[in-house]
Amino acid sequence: MNAKVLVLLALLPVQAMAQGFAGLGNDAGGFAIPQPDTVLQFPADHGAHPDYRIEWWYLTANLTGADGTPYGLQWTLFRSALAASDGQGWDTPQLWMGHAAVTTPTAHFVTERLARGGIGQAGVQAAPFSAWIDDWVMEGPDFNTMRLAASGPDFAYDVGLSATGPLVLHGQQGYSVKSASGQASHYYSQPFFDVAGTLTLPDGPVAVTGTAWLDREWSSQPLAADQTGWDWFSLSFDSGDKLMGFVLRGQPDYTAATWIAADGRTTAYPDGAFAATPLLREDVAGRKVPVQWQVRLADRGVDVTVTALNRAAWMATSVPYWEGPVTMTGSHGGVGYLEMTGYDG
Amino acid sequence: MTRTILSALLSHWWRNPLQLFTLLAGLALGTALWSGVQAINAEARASYDAAAATLGEGSYAQITAQDGGAIAQASYVALRRAGWLVSPVVQGKLGAVRLVGIDPLTAPRGIGAVPVDGSADLAAFLSGAGQIFARADTLERLPPTGAQGVAAPDVAPNTAITDIGLAQRLLNRAGQIDRLIVAPEQPLTRRPLDQVAPGLVQTVPQGGNDVARLTDSFHLNLTAFGLLSFAVGLFIVHGAISLAFEQRRPMVRTLRALGAPLQHLIALMAVELAALALIAGLIGVALGYVVAAALLPDVAATLRGLYGADVSGQLALRSAWWLSGLAIAMGGTAVAAGGALWSLARMPLLASAQPRAWVMARQGPGLVVASLGLLALSGGLALWGQGLLAGFVMLGALLIGGALALPPVLALALRAGQAGARGPVAQWFWADTRQQVPGLSLALMALLLAMAANVGVSTMVSSFRLTFVGFLDQRLASELYVSAADVPTAAAIIAVAERQAAVVLPILSVDRQVAGLPAEIYGARDHATYRDSWRFLREVPQAWDKLARGEGVLLNEQLYRRAGLDLGAMVPVAPGLALPVLGIYGDYGNPVGQVIVTEDVFRAQFPEAAALRFGLRVAPGQVGALREALQQEGVAPTAMIDQAAIKALSLSVFERTFTVTTALNILTLAVAGFAILMSLLTLAAMRLPQLAPVWALGLTRRRLAALDLLRAVVLAALTAALALPLGLGLAWALLAVVNVEAFGWRLPMYTFWLDYLRLGGLALLAAALAALWPAWRLSHTPPARLLGVFRHER
């Protein structure tokens, strides 16, 4: 019995999804490529783009309980296409993956769902807006008012979202360059959601309020061949201003940022303006992961220390990564979310 | 000192190579049959387990349609969207292969265990032409699919795994799902099943699988055979060891007189035996592998035909199996040698060094008492015993008691023969035969057990065959059976059949729980077919008339025994309707209960169950024409089965079962024959002093040899005569006690006198063959050796 080569078929999607992420650095292979002159159309672009390889609807929220306890919440729907086509039934190459998490100062709950497109088990519809996988939903009459729900074996949540500001386009009108050699994605956000609802945790239900940030991104090859992962920050300052910044780790690193004023006006910053330096690495799930960062955007006088609310916010999903709520001290105070990928090796 | 003692001990075997051979061969043959049978059983079980793992049976809860039909794909999606973590499975026959379609994204880990060589590619599995995983031999049997075949040795035999989308297309079952596997871990919030998808039911994992339960009786037969063969082998080993120890008494005395401590000596003898047992065990396991490999294809064919169970025809070498083979060889040797070592330990230092007369089986009142006690225990258990264990204890007591009864009964019979003998030669013949019984009794007991086992198992298998064939005649009374894919086809079938003047008997059934047990409820049309052909085990007067008036139900034997529903008991058929039991019928091989109501009651209670299967009664000569007419109406040839074909198939399956049984019969008889040969060879040397005077009185060596041959045949005949009642007792115990306890139905017992006669003939032949060589040696003994007896002072 050659147990070494025994891999359960059920593990296949794990590999495929990993290939999908790794494939971000590969050729576009028949998929559509983001173009700088594309003008995003709403509500149509809230829906899926099956001719692109990968796409996500990515919501993170910083919440507070009635007793002042901080919480983090994540709801993500990934679409990964095996081929650049769509269709009905089992034959469609569109695969869907959902990640849901709740982070408390002492615990981190994660769960995952996988689904095939084409049979109704998962999908996204632009208007009226609905994104779903199994019983998880983000849906509402429009993109400004939505219900968000997910459940796992040990936690669940059901909250309402209402937008208090406009959509925000990153980069050049939503065309976000990811490397010096020109890889790019289409990228916009809704960072102005107010949230209210209930988290169901092992100790019972918790009423929470707070703010949420929704990212929408699709592309076919946003990473360059030498890029191994990214560190992505979405920061909400006490002043009402917001900052999105990321570092794509490679030779050399590539950075980009968007300053979002409290009224929604944006300023895009090119490579080099935004800087993030790890201050403290922690052993998380067997990997050395930076859990405290020094983040700078000199043009806006931002020089803050970003610290994880819970260092153990490891997403032990098919494709593992770190994703959790953070707090800021320094030139600005505030809260936000940090995502770090490519630390799984 | 150890070395000296060991070399002294081993020198015995150098001087008596035949004894060494007997010991090794007896143990090896016994181990071979036992481990061969175990290998077959293990292979079959592994196949069932692989099938269960592939299909998620046994370990996961399942959701199926209440009516036993397909689940709509929309219901699956609705359940997922209501929070149920379930995974769809569709399965069906593609050619002769079972094709299983799964969804790898939702399947719990462990479903569809498939080896992947690292280049596993979900894209290839899910899209394009797709991939089919199966064993290499299964892939060869698959009809062309266009998909890429991937060899995967861990998939269950005769099973192919592919994506559910491709499976639905290949099986022509778009949008249909057979069952949903329920993941063990479910989210906090789920809507109840009956709200989301009424008509679906969840069943808890059973911790076993249907195929394993269904085939248990077959494996039980094989195991019984293996155990009996090993017991026969142990008799041989016991004989050989006892003889060797008897002959080594002088040596042991000398060694002890020279100062070797007794415990040291006994320990070394035990080590010596353990080494010999290990060697014999290794040979036996190797032989067992050969036996199993030779029998497995037939066994696999039998299981597939009889139960639809797919068993690999190829044997895998499992460590647990060969280790257990070695263990049983060592354990058997320990049992066989225990007595000899014990008596050696108690031997006084100055005891006579002369070998005693070779008395291995202690005769006398003790043996008779033990035998009667065991037989009484067996009878008591037959009358008052409860449960499967009691059944097996009863079997064991019957066999051992019967074997122990052999020497006293033989002595009685021989004494009677002697009383009737006229003339000095005849009288000497009987007396000499009686004198030899102690020396031969162990070998004869082995023959007795082998024959009894053969009579018992053959009777059981043949009774099963007769019952089953009769049962098929009663159940398959219609000449042609047709299934319709949908209601319009069903209407077309009825129209065609009525044009052809055939009688249409719809087969209506639903799966329901009855008295808390899984059961099928059938609706039967009132027709002479049933009245003429069905036989009840028990019935009330005018059972069919009462059934036709809707005044009761018929039950199968399984439900009657398991639920304790006797004649007249009220059976809850549907909510608000309970009817009394009118009759109980045999339903062999069916693992679940069955209830039959009349057609009107069925249609009133289960209006949703459409009649899609029909039995058509038509003159046998018109079956072909009817088939053609139905085919023209669009009924697929595979949807029609004619009765003659089913019966021919069933009979061919039984023929294969007989191949296996016959092979095992011959092997056990051969082992017993070998035991006789070895005993006779051993006795031959010792008997010379007894034969020499007879020779000197004028009987020629030829005559003496002929008498020896005759003696072996007479003893075998007497043993066979005793084996017959013992075998019939064994058969009765298997059919009426063990079968009922294990499977819930009792098989009627039939007797097959011609078979027994042939078996008796075979036993005589085995004994004669075994005696042939010793007799030939006797007839060629040089007269000088015979004369030498008178020269030596003994």
Interface residues (C-beta under 8 A of the other chain):
Chain A: N2 V5 L6 V7 L8 L9 A10 L11 L12 P13 Q15 A16 Q19 L82 A83 G89 W90 D91 P93 L95 T111 L114 A115 R116 I119 G120 Q121 W132 D134 D135 S151 G152 P153 D154 F155 A156 T200
Chain B: Q73 A74 Y76 V77 R80 R81 A82 G83 L85 I102 D103 P104 L105 T106 A107 P108 R109 G110 I111 G112 A113 V114 P115 V116 D117 G118 A120 D121 L122 A123 F125 L126 S127 F133 D154 I161 D163 I164 G165 L166 Q168 A174 E185 Q186 P187 L188 T189 R190
